[in-house]
Amino acid sequence: MTSTADQPSAGAPHIELGKWGEELAVRHLEKTGYVVLSRNWRCRDGELDLIATDTKRLVFCEVKTRSGVGFGTPAEAVTPDKADRIRRLAYQWQRQFMLRWCPVRYDIIAIVARPDAKPKVRHIKAAF
């Protein structure tokens, strides 16, 4: 999917690693047939990382990127409170774009990016 040369350097700032992970997640989604509708949608209550469609439903993706798993996997960072917040934000997005009637799914794209290896992308469908 990507070479290690594309990856942020070891010890890269958290923001840089996150942006890189979101770009990798977009490429993964597009490669697997999704259409990305929105990136980093914001409102006063928070932000949604990626909103995509697989032609059957809206897919709200939370992207988590880590440089290792010493403090848990990327997916473990999506707590029940975080999942609830994403659901509320997704409803606001649907209202704003008048798509409340669309079926939805909530996914996590978990990326582990070690400086000495290819990144591992795990797309967890219907994660919550």
Secondary structure, 3 states (H helix, E strand, C coil): CCCHHHCCCCCCCHHHHHHHHHHHHHHHHHHCCCEEEEEEEEECCEEEEEEEECCCCEEEEEEEEECCCCCCCCHHHCCHHHHHHHHHHHHHHHHHCCCCCCCEEEEEEEEECCCCCCCEEEEECCCC
